[in-house]
Amino acid sequence: MSKLFIFLFFLLSFVVSGKPKNIEILVQKVSIDSLKRYEFTLASDEFGGRLTNSNVGLLTTNYISNRFKNSGLKAVLENGTSFYQKFQVDYKEPLLSKQQANKNLAIKLKTQDKAEYLAQNVIGVLLGQNTNAKHIVITAHHDHIGSDEDGIKYGADDNGSGISALIEISRIFGEAAKKHIHLKRTLVFISTDAEEKKLVGSDYYVNNPVLPINRTYCNVNLDMIGRVDSLHALNPNLSNYIYCIYQDSSKAVFNDSYLNQINNKYSALELDERYNKDDGNYKVSNLINRSDHYSFLKKGVPSIWLFSGFHDDYHQTTDTADKIRYPELKKRIQFVMALIWDLANN
Ligand SMILES: [Zn+2]
């Protein structure tokens, strides 16, 4: 054996062994161009505010399922033929009025009874090496609030940012798997629907999981991770942060020292834990039920919500793709990837 061959053998065994080196390479693959492509599609006029139970909702889930397919994720619904988990949404508010629907021909009014199966989570699975190990569920919601007389609520941050992250992470881990770089645990990627209708999609999932809920190691939820809030906007040096929101009951998996250990190794964000301190305005109890991780928490699954904070464009027509802070979004995704990698290999 030549020395070169021995060197290549050791290099190869290092690369496939799941050691940190892999993730250092993988996080470099997060692409701002890709993130912009996803964001400018999801938050476009054509996608019309991604209302649950509408044809723009279907356009959205079709787009995401195609991305999951390209990433090499496995469809596990309907005997492995579908990425869609359909469910009924019980609306307590009217769908688009005829007048609003006429304003935008792309949005065709559906009747309530015909619309009942149109809400759907998009679920794709990346099998881990150890299928007996507990799995990890990564969630982000794709639905937003559609449009009204003020115009389209684009929802670029809420939650085009989380979906862009979900797609990008699936792409990079999926491509790695094609090159035989695997994680130990299985990852279940879920783009949830009807989050804006009080977490209906994630609630449906935890009661109808594709893998047993008591074999779920943890949930990582991404909702609004693309902007810089007023608490961090004044000083440009402070823009690289993320809020980590979790409850004491999740501390066996998610805690300050563990998260900082990952962050110090692979990313250099400020992990802002102010919402976890039960003092002043920043009580964890104020935010803990505001996104899909809460459905998992209620089932006893350790859960974390990664979040970059509220802003004036929240649920307005001005939450647009051009306002996303792409370099910050990229760094946050790199942190999330490193976190998932570590969780999935331990
Ligand atoms: Zn949201």
Boltz pocket constraint, residues with backbone or C-beta under 6 A from the ligand:
constraints:
  - pocket:
      binder: B
      contacts: [[A, 141], [A, 158], [A, 159], [A, 195], [A, 223], [A, 224], [A, 290], [A, 291]]
      max_distance: 6.0
